[in-house]
Amino acid sequence: MRTKPIKTTSHLTAGFGPVLTAQIRKSYPGMAHFAATGPFGRVCSECTHYGCYEQIHNVAGDLVKTEHHPRACAKFLSLTGKLGPAIPAETEACRHFRER
């Protein structure tokens, strides 16, 4: 699922600078930070945070099972406490990039 493009109009002042606008357009929901803010030429699939495990608990709080989400961002999970949607492997890396 792509993020909606930012609407631009010629008669209004731009809300963001051109660099930030480009980073927002390249980003996907579920990323820990904006795309293209990490090392140049690196992509999400090369990051240690790409792919994470989610622990499933029952009502009593006991661990029932663990599910692997191969395309979710583990850093997003640790920052928000929620599992984000899948991110394409070739998305440009964010500032939280850590080489595998």
Stockholm file with secondary structure:
# STOCKHOLM 1.0

chainA/1-100         MRTKPIKTTSHLTAGFGPVLTAQIRKSYPGMAHFAATGPFGRVCSECTHYGCYEQIHNVAGDLVKTEHHPRACAKFLSLTGKLGPAIPAETEACRHFRER
#=GR chainA/1-100 SS CCCCCCCCCTTSCCSSCHHHHHHHHHCCTTCSSCTTCSSTTCBGGGBTTEEEEEEEECTTSCEEEEEEEEEEEHHHHHHHSSCCCCCCTTSBCCTTCCBC
#=GC SS_cons         CCCCCCCCCTTSCCSSCHHHHHHHHHCCTTCSSCTTCSSTTCBGGGBTTEEEEEEEECTTSCEEEEEEEEEEEHHHHHHHSSCCCCCCTTSBCCTTCCBC
//
